[in-house]
């Protein structure tokens, strides 16, 4: 069996991933009509509050000018990614 051959587990995972992607697109279409103009501006916007997103925001704030602003967006109230959500449940 080759590395790229389809196994039941791999096929099941890809189907699950596709369903999540399609659900995300439907959600984004639904909320796109509900946008609120805030007139806020940021020098850097990081999408994702996991370890990589937080590291990117930290790196930006250390390298940018002191008055530069950075916004970190996450879809959960707790930053830190999946491990932090799993531990706190």
Backbone as JSON, one array per atom type, in Angstrom:
{
  "sequence": "XXXXXXXXXXXXXXXXXXXXXXXXXXXXXXXXXXXXXXXXXXXXXXXXXXXXXXXXXXXXXXXXXXXXXXXXXXXXXXXXXXXXXXXXX",
  "N": [[0.85, -1.18, 0.0], [0.7, 2.13, -0.97], [1.88, 5.38, 0.15], [0.13, 7.43, -0.54], [-2.24, 6.23, -1.13], [-5.75, 5.73, -0.85], [-7.21, 5.16, 2.22], [-9.73, 3.77, 4.4], [-9.83, 5.33, 6.78], [-8.41, 7.64, 6.05], [-10.02, 8.58, 3.94], [-12.37, 9.05, 5.33], [-11.53, 11.1, 7.02], [-10.9, 13.13, 5.16], [-13.44, 13.6, 4.08], [-14.76, 14.59, 6.34], [-13.27, 16.9, 6.79], [-13.86, 18.33, 4.47], [-16.6, 18.76, 4.84], [-16.51, 20.46, 7.09], [-15.2, 22.66, 5.96], [-17.08, 23.47, 4.02], [-19.2, 24.16, 5.73], [-18.03, 26.29, 7.06], [-17.77, 28.14, 4.97], [-20.49, 28.62, 4.41], [-21.24, 29.82, 6.82], [-19.62, 32.13, 6.83], [-20.67, 33.46, 4.59], [-23.21, 33.99, 5.58], [-22.74, 35.73, 7.74], [-21.47, 37.84, 6.48], [-23.19, 39.75, 5.52], [-23.85, 41.03, 7.79], [-21.96, 42.82, 8.64], [-20.33, 45.35, 10.57], [-19.35, 48.62, 10.38], [-16.57, 49.86, 11.91], [-14.57, 51.68, 11.74], [-12.06, 51.32, 12.74], [-8.53, 51.0, 12.69], [-5.68, 48.98, 12.11], [-2.23, 48.14, 12.33], [-1.37, 45.58, 12.08], [-3.04, 42.52, 11.71], [-3.8, 39.56, 13.19], [-5.0, 36.41, 12.55], [-6.25, 34.02, 14.49], [-5.68, 32.71, 17.61], [-3.9, 30.88, 18.58], [-0.79, 29.2, 19.48], [0.99, 29.87, 17.4], [-0.22, 32.14, 16.25], [-0.19, 33.93, 18.43], [2.55, 34.09, 18.81], [3.3, 35.3, 16.4], [2.04, 37.8, 16.69], [3.42, 38.77, 18.92], [6.05, 38.86, 17.89], [5.66, 40.8, 15.89], [4.99, 43.08, 17.46], [7.35, 43.47, 18.81], [9.12, 44.07, 16.76], [8.04, 46.21, 15.37], [7.24, 49.75, 15.17], [6.91, 51.7, 18.21], [4.32, 52.84, 18.4], [2.74, 51.26, 16.84], [-0.08, 49.17, 16.12], [-1.69, 46.08, 16.96], [-3.96, 43.52, 16.26], [-5.45, 40.63, 17.51], [-7.36, 38.03, 16.41], [-9.68, 35.59, 17.38], [-11.76, 32.69, 17.48], [-12.67, 31.9, 19.91], [-13.08, 32.5, 23.45], [-10.83, 32.12, 24.94], [-7.4, 32.44, 24.58], [-4.7, 30.61, 23.04], [-5.08, 28.35, 21.59], [-6.1, 25.0, 20.57], [-5.06, 23.13, 22.58], [-5.26, 24.6, 25.03], [-8.01, 24.9, 25.32], [-8.8, 22.27, 25.6], [-7.63, 21.46, 28.0], [-8.85, 23.12, 29.88], [-11.49, 22.34, 29.95]],
  "CA": [[0.0, 0.0, 0.0], [1.49, 3.34, -1.08], [1.6, 6.42, 1.14], [-0.96, 8.29, -0.97], [-3.44, 5.47, -1.42], [-6.87, 6.06, 0.02], [-7.63, 4.18, 3.2], [-11.01, 4.2, 4.97], [-9.62, 6.4, 7.75], [-8.03, 8.85, 5.31], [-11.2, 9.04, 3.21], [-13.3, 9.58, 6.32], [-10.99, 12.38, 7.48], [-11.05, 14.11, 4.09], [-14.85, 13.95, 4.01], [-15.04, 15.42, 7.5], [-12.62, 18.18, 6.54], [-14.64, 19.0, 3.43], [-17.86, 19.23, 5.45], [-16.19, 21.63, 7.92], [-14.9, 23.77, 5.05], [-18.34, 23.93, 3.44], [-19.94, 24.82, 6.79], [-17.37, 27.58, 7.3], [-18.14, 29.04, 3.89], [-21.89, 29.03, 4.62], [-21.27, 30.74, 7.96], [-19.04, 33.4, 6.4], [-21.65, 34.12, 3.73], [-24.32, 34.45, 6.41], [-22.37, 36.9, 8.56], [-20.91, 38.93, 5.69], [-24.21, 40.8, 5.39], [-24.05, 41.63, 9.11], [-20.76, 43.57, 9.01], [-20.51, 46.65, 11.18], [-18.19, 49.45, 10.12], [-16.08, 50.44, 13.16], [-13.56, 52.68, 11.4], [-10.82, 51.03, 13.46], [-7.43, 50.59, 11.82], [-4.58, 48.3, 12.79], [-1.06, 47.91, 11.5], [-1.24, 44.13, 11.91], [-4.17, 41.72, 12.18], [-3.45, 38.14, 13.23], [-6.19, 35.57, 12.65], [-5.93, 32.8, 15.22], [-5.05, 32.98, 18.89], [-3.09, 29.74, 19.02], [0.6, 29.51, 19.79], [1.61, 30.54, 16.24], [-0.79, 33.48, 16.13], [0.33, 34.76, 19.51], [3.97, 34.33, 18.53], [3.36, 36.28, 15.31], [1.69, 39.1, 17.26], [4.54, 39.18, 19.77], [7.15, 39.21, 17.0], [5.33, 42.08, 15.26], [5.08, 44.18, 18.42], [8.77, 43.7, 19.15], [9.85, 44.6, 15.59], [7.37, 47.4, 14.82], [7.37, 51.01, 15.9], [6.16, 51.64, 19.48], [2.91, 53.23, 18.27], [2.04, 50.3, 15.97], [-1.14, 48.41, 16.79], [-1.87, 44.71, 16.49], [-5.21, 42.91, 16.7], [-5.47, 39.17, 17.4], [-8.74, 37.53, 16.33], [-9.86, 34.16, 17.61], [-13.19, 32.37, 17.58], [-12.97, 31.46, 21.27], [-12.77, 33.51, 24.46], [-9.53, 31.81, 25.56], [-6.3, 32.3, 23.63], [-3.8, 29.49, 23.29], [-5.34, 27.26, 20.65], [-6.84, 23.8, 21.0], [-4.63, 22.55, 23.85], [-5.78, 25.33, 26.19], [-9.45, 24.61, 25.44], [-8.94, 20.89, 26.06], [-7.21, 21.39, 29.4], [-9.76, 23.87, 30.74], [-12.86, 21.8, 29.95]],
  "C": [[0.89, 1.23, 0.0], [1.04, 4.39, -0.07], [0.38, 7.26, 0.75], [-2.24, 7.54, -1.3], [-4.53, 5.81, -0.41], [-7.2, 4.89, 0.94], [-8.96, 4.65, 3.78], [-10.86, 5.37, 5.94], [-9.29, 7.71, 7.04], [-9.24, 9.42, 4.57], [-12.21, 9.66, 4.18], [-12.83, 10.95, 6.8], [-11.18, 13.46, 6.43], [-12.5, 14.53, 3.94], [-15.25, 14.87, 5.14], [-14.48, 16.82, 7.31], [-13.4, 18.99, 5.51], [-15.94, 19.54, 4.0], [-17.61, 20.46, 6.33], [-15.91, 22.85, 7.06], [-16.18, 24.34, 4.46], [-19.18, 24.66, 4.49], [-19.34, 26.19, 7.09], [-17.74, 28.58, 6.23], [-19.58, 29.53, 4.04], [-21.98, 30.04, 5.75], [-20.72, 32.11, 7.55], [-19.98, 34.16, 5.48], [-22.79, 34.71, 4.56], [-23.95, 35.7, 7.2], [-21.83, 38.06, 7.75], [-21.92, 40.06, 5.5], [-24.44, 41.52, 6.71], [-22.84, 42.46, 9.56], [-21.12, 44.93, 9.6], [-19.23, 47.44, 10.95], [-17.78, 50.14, 11.43], [-15.09, 51.57, 12.95], [-12.27, 52.51, 12.22], [-9.76, 50.6, 12.46], [-6.33, 49.98, 12.67], [-3.43, 48.14, 11.81], [-0.87, 46.43, 11.21], [-2.49, 43.46, 12.45], [-3.76, 40.26, 12.06], [-4.74, 37.36, 13.42], [-5.78, 34.26, 13.28], [-5.15, 33.12, 16.47], [-4.31, 31.79, 19.45], [-1.66, 30.17, 19.24], [1.27, 30.24, 18.63], [1.08, 31.95, 16.07], [-0.27, 34.42, 17.2], [1.81, 35.07, 19.31], [4.13, 35.37, 17.42], [3.05, 37.68, 15.83], [2.83, 39.64, 18.13], [5.73, 39.62, 18.92], [6.89, 40.57, 16.34], [5.51, 43.22, 16.24], [6.52, 44.46, 18.82], [9.53, 44.35, 18.0], [9.28, 45.93, 15.08], [7.67, 48.63, 15.67], [6.53, 50.94, 17.18], [4.69, 51.99, 19.35], [2.12, 52.3, 17.37], [1.02, 49.49, 16.77], [-1.3, 47.05, 16.14], [-3.16, 44.16, 17.09], [-5.12, 41.41, 16.48], [-6.92, 38.73, 17.44], [-8.76, 36.03, 16.56], [-11.34, 33.89, 17.78], [-13.57, 31.8, 18.95], [-12.53, 32.54, 22.26], [-11.39, 33.31, 25.07], [-8.49, 31.68, 24.46], [-5.47, 31.08, 23.98], [-4.05, 28.29, 22.4], [-6.07, 26.1, 21.29], [-6.36, 23.22, 22.33], [-5.19, 23.27, 25.07], [-7.27, 25.07, 26.39], [-9.66, 23.2, 25.99], [-8.64, 20.79, 27.55], [-8.25, 22.03, 30.31], [-11.17, 23.3, 30.79], [-13.1, 20.9, 31.13]]
}
